Amino acid sequence: MVRKSSFVGILLLCFAVGVFVGRFSSSSESQPRPIQEASPAFETSTSDSLDNDVQERLSETLNLSFRIISAMLHQDIDYLQAISDPSVQIDAENNVFFFSDYGENGYEHPFSHTFDYDHVEYRGHQFEENTVLVFLGVYNASYVFEFVEGKSQYGNYLFKSLVTN
């Protein structure tokens, strides 16, 4: 019986505090305050930081990154070849990329066989003259996709390399 009365007392106390806080926080003004417009400095800095060209480049390369992941998972060699730079070779039998433009001998990178889309995070991008790097991560794994300007039937960028840890 003591527990029940303590529980009821705690409930009444919480209710009283909630009513008090609700009355205390409401102002005497019955009309909502107008929304303040953004300052011109904020609008300028936002539009300058990500203009339409940059947004389009980022959107296309970010989408290509996810399509490459999907193509690796589904072993869609035709798609991977269609969006790859001529310096990228694909070993379809072993599911391996060969990126020949790096170092003396280039390097191989196996296809990813799993990818946790529920925990993927966008970690950034980097623009250079005709190159875009897209940085993604899943838990402690990093994926760096490199794209170069070039036409394919799928867009204005070609897949140049992939580095993971």
CORBELGI-V425329 format. One record per residue. N is the residue number from 1. PSI is psi as a letter, one per 30 degrees, with the letter a starting at -180 (NA if undefined). Layout:
BEGIN
N/PSI + N/PSI
END
This chain:
BEGIN
1/e + 2/e + 3/e + 4/e + 5/e + 6/e + 7/e + 8/e + 9/e + 10/e + 11/e + 12/e + 13/e + 14/e + 15/e + 16/e + 17/e + 18/e + 19/e + 20/e + 21/e + 22/e + 23/e + 24/e + 25/f + 26/k + 27/l + 28/f + 29/k + 30/f + 31/k + 32/l + 33/k + 34/k + 35/k + 36/k + 37/l + 38/k + 39/k + 40/e + 41/e + 42/e + 43/e + 44/e + 45/e + 46/e + 47/e + 48/e + 49/f + 50/i + 51/l + 52/e + 53/e + 54/e + 55/e + 56/e + 57/e + 58/e + 59/e + 60/e + 61/e + 62/e + 63/e + 64/e + 65/e + 66/e + 67/e + 68/e + 69/e + 70/e + 71/e + 72/e + 73/e + 74/g + 75/h + 76/i + 77/e + 78/e + 79/e + 80/e + 81/e + 82/e + 83/g + 84/k + 85/l + 86/f + 87/f + 88/k + 89/k + 90/k + 91/j + 92/e + 93/e + 94/g + 95/h + 96/k + 97/k + 98/j + 99/j + 100/f + 101/g + 102/k + 103/a + 104/e + 105/g + 106/a + 107/l + 108/l + 109/k + 110/l + 111/k + 112/k + 113/f + 114/l + 115/k + 116/j + 117/f + 118/f + 119/g + 120/k + 121/k + 122/k + 123/f + 124/a + 125/l + 126/k + 127/k + 128/a + 129/d + 130/g + 131/k + 132/k + 133/k + 134/k + 135/j + 136/l + 137/l + 138/j + 139/c + 140/g + 141/k + 142/k + 143/k + 144/j + 145/k + 146/k + 147/k + 148/l + 149/k + 150/k + 151/k + 152/l + 153/f + 154/f + 155/a + 156/g + 157/k + 158/k + 159/k + 160/e + 161/l + 162/k + 163/k + 164/l + 165/NA
END
